[in-house]
């Protein structure tokens, strides 16, 4: 299966088992991440940016003070693909490198 192939429900469930910060909300991988402060939240977003560029897959996200809310799905495929799981996995690795309460 290619990175841009749509995932089955079983594949999504298996991926979520390995992504504790993530859930499935309205067909998207969703995370609400809390950091120590605004600088830490922004540092996380800055760390994710080159990864998103490398994958050519960009999150729908927002930042309010110490929180970053993220939704991932592959727009042009109309659902979740391996790219979404790969980006969520790489974001999860980065989140642990930034100050969290």
C-alpha positions in Angstrom: 0.0 0.0 0.0 1.3 3.4 -0.9 1.5 6.4 1.4 -1.3 8.1 -0.4 -3.7 5.2 -0.4 -6.8 5.6 1.8 -6.6 3.6 5.0 -9.2 1.1 6.1 -11.0 1.5 9.5 -8.8 -1.3 10.9 -5.6 0.4 9.7 -6.7 3.7 11.3 -7.5 1.9 14.6 -4.1 0.2 14.5 -2.3 3.5 13.9 -4.2 5.2 16.7 -3.1 2.4 19.1 0.5 3.7 18.6 -0.4 7.4 18.8 -1.5 8.2 22.4 -1.9 12.0 21.8 -4.2 11.4 18.8 -7.9 10.5 18.3 -10.3 10.2 15.4 -12.6 13.2 15.2 -14.9 13.6 12.2 -12.7 11.4 10.0 -9.5 13.2 10.8 -6.5 12.4 13.1 -6.9 15.0 15.8 -4.6 16.1 18.6 -4.8 18.9 21.2 -1.3 19.4 22.6 -0.5 21.5 25.6 3.0 23.0 26.2 4.7 24.9 29.0 4.1 28.2 27.4 3.6 30.0 24.0 7.4 29.8 23.2 7.3 26.0 23.6 4.1 25.7 21.5 5.7 27.8 18.8 9.0 25.9 19.0 7.0 22.7 18.4 5.3 24.2 15.3 8.6 25.4 14.0 10.1 21.9 14.4 7.2 20.4 12.5 7.3 22.8 9.6 10.4 21.2 7.9 8.9 17.7 8.4 5.7 18.8 6.7 7.6 20.3 3.9 9.7 17.2 3.4 6.6 15.1 3.3 4.7 17.7 1.2 1.9 17.2 3.6 0.7 20.0 5.7 -1.4 20.0 8.9 -4.5 22.0 9.6 -3.5 23.5 12.9 -3.9 26.4 15.2 -2.1 27.9 18.2 -3.6 29.7 21.1 -1.0 30.5 23.8 0.3 27.2 25.0 -2.0 24.9 23.0 -1.6 23.5 19.5 -4.7 21.9 17.9 -4.0 19.7 14.9 -6.2 17.9 12.4 -4.7 15.7 9.7 -6.3 14.2 6.6 -5.4 14.0 3.0 -7.6 16.6 1.3 -7.1 15.5 -2.3 -7.9 11.8 -1.3 -10.9 12.7 0.9 -9.8 10.8 3.9 -6.9 9.4 5.9 -3.8 8.0 4.2 -0.4 6.7 5.3 0.9 10.3 5.0 -1.4 11.4 7.8 -0.1 8.6 10.0 3.5 9.3 9.1 3.1 13.0 9.9 1.3 12.3 13.2 4.0 9.8 14.2 6.8 12.3 13.4 4.9 15.1 15.2 4.5 12.8 18.3 8.3 12.3 18.3 8.8 16.0 18.2 6.3 16.9 20.9 8.3 15.0 23.4 11.4 17.1 22.7 9.6 20.4 23.7 8.7 21.6 27.2 5.3 20.3 28.4 3.6 20.8 31.7 
